[in-house]
Amino acid sequence: MANKQGVRPEDILADGVDTTIINGKQVRKGTVAAFVANIEILEDSTASEAAKQDALAMLKMLAKDVVAVGLPKHVVFKNEVVKKLLADAEG
């Protein structure tokens, strides 16, 4: 992103738009929030094993989109499973 000014959410996705192309990848709104929410489930000691497996599957699905938006370039994840998923998605 070559913009040298602050970027508002609506600069990325206008009202009523659900997806955009970022670094050649179509990314849906809510992707980063869903990724983080699934990490929460994965790390929740009260979550069932089935819920954790569902969250892990969704993390795998979202990883390439999260890489496309550049999150791993700026955020260090503490969870080793998440780190590996993102490294694999970058690779």
N, C-alpha and C positions, 0 to 999 in steps of 0.2 A: 504494500500500500504506500504510494508515494505522497500521500497527503501530509502536509507539514503543519496542519492545524489539528486541534482536537476533533475527534470523531464521535459523533452521537450515534446511538443505536439506529436511528432512522436513516443515517447515512449509509449504513450497511444494508438494511432491509426497510423499505418504505412501508407505511401502514398498509395492511392488506396483502402484503407479499410474504409468502411462506418460505421461499428458498432463494438462494443466490449462488453464483459461481465464485468460488474463492480458490485461487491457485489451481484452476482447471477442474475442480471438484464441485459438484452440486451439493450444497450444504443446507440443511433445513434449519429454520429458526428453532431454538430450544435445544440444539445439539449439545452445547457445552453444559447447560444446566442438567440435561438428562445424563450426561457422562458423570458429572459430580454426584448426582442422586444415586446412580448405580454403584459408585464407589462407597457411598454411605451404607447401602444395603450390604455390599460385600464385607464391609468392616463391622457391621452390626452383630454383636454377639447374641442378640435375641432373634435374629433372622433365621428362618429355617434353611436347611441345606438346599431345598428346591428353590427358594427365593434367591439364595446366593448364586446358584447355578444359572438362573434366569438373568440375574444382574451381570454375571460374568459373560454370558452370551451377548448381552446387549453392549457391554463394554467393547467386546471384540468387534461388533458390528459398527460401533461409533468411532473406533480408534482412528481410522483413516481420515474421517471428517475432522476430528479434533486436531490431527496433525496438519491438515490443510489450512485450518484457521490460524495455525501457528502457536497454539497454546503451549506445547512442550518446549518451545524456544524460550519461553518467559516464565514458566511455572515449573517448580521442582515437586514432583509427586513423592510422597513418603512411602506409599504402598508399592512393594516390590513387584507384585503381580501387574499392577497398572503400569509401572515403569517398563516392564518387559513387553506388555501389549503395545505400548506406544513405540518402543524401539523396533518391534517387529513391523508395525505399520509404517514407520519411516523407511525401513530397509528396502 
